[in-house]
């Protein structure tokens, strides 16, 4: 799952940088060997390779078929960055962070997006999503505090789940970061 997530993150970055119009279903199908190569290099065994490739394709297809996914990856956002590495002082110490996706929307709000590529099987999807928000809230609010101090703009954060076309967003409580 970790290696699938790595490849999905790389491909989402590539899609955002190259533009949505460059990524048709046909192009994704033609990229299957690229996904296999990336997964193999990361250590996915030959017996798990086909399943891992299908998961990558599903995550990308789900994202591109989703209005929210297209909004997140689409052009037209100011200061859009992917896999943005930052070093900052937080709570009196240096921290290194990587933001999956960040941009400023048309209303002047800075967004921090974190992709969560794991698949949740079974029932209780909404409970799972809420648990993921609780799990990652502190991390994303730390990112928001760092970005707000750099950009001096309002900040919102969101978790996007490509395998489920699911989204959770909130305005961070920066008083408690």
ABEGO torsion letter per residue (X at the ends): XAAAAAAAAAAAAAAAAAEAAABBAAAAAAAAAAAAAAAAAAGBBAAAAAAAAAAAAAAAAAAAABAAAAAAABBGBBGBBBGBBBBBBBGGBBBBBBBABBBBBAAGBBBBBBBBABBBBEBGAAAAAAAAAAAAAAAAAAAAAAAAAAAGBBBBBBBBBAAAGBBBBBBBBAAAX
